[in-house]
Amino acid sequence: MPQLGVPELILILVIVVIIFGVGRLPEIGSALGKAIRGFREASSGEPKKTESAEPPTKDKGEQN
């Protein structure tokens, strides 16, 4: 596979800007990042770790 140098990357970036426009680049970057993150999570085989919220604590003035 041929190596991509700086001139090739600049040419690709210019073509992407011409096709999609400057306004849509953040949307495309965000979607691409989410896709890569999802692919990595799926390929690792580990379920996504979510931070569990701490159970609510009772105030000292509250009693049952």
For each residue, the residues with C-beta under 8 A, 3 or more apart:
1:
2:
3:
4: 8 9 12
5: 8 9
6: 9 10
7: 10 11
8: 4 5 11 12
9: 4 5 6 12 13
10: 6 7 13 14
11: 7 8 14 15
12: 4 8 9 15 16
13: 9 10 16 17
14: 10 11 17 18
15: 11 12 18 19
16: 12 13 19 20 25 28
17: 13 14 20 21 22 25
18: 14 15
19: 15 16
20: 16 17 24 25 28
21: 17 24 25
22: 17 25
23:
24: 20 21 27 28
25: 16 17 20 21 22 28 29
26: 29 30
27: 24 30 31
28: 16 20 24 25 31 32
29: 25 26 32 33
30: 26 27 33 34
31: 27 28 34 35
32: 28 29 35 36
33: 29 30 36 37
34: 30 31 37 38
35: 31 32 38 39
36: 32 33 39 40
37: 33 34 40 41
38: 34 35 41 42
39: 35 36 42 43
40: 36 37 43 44
41: 37 38 44 46 48
42: 38 39 45
43: 39 40
44: 40 41
45: 42
46: 41 49
47:
48: 41
49: 46
50:
51:
52:
53:
54: 57
55:
56:
57: 54
58: 62 63
59: 62
60:
61:
62: 58 59
63: 58
64:
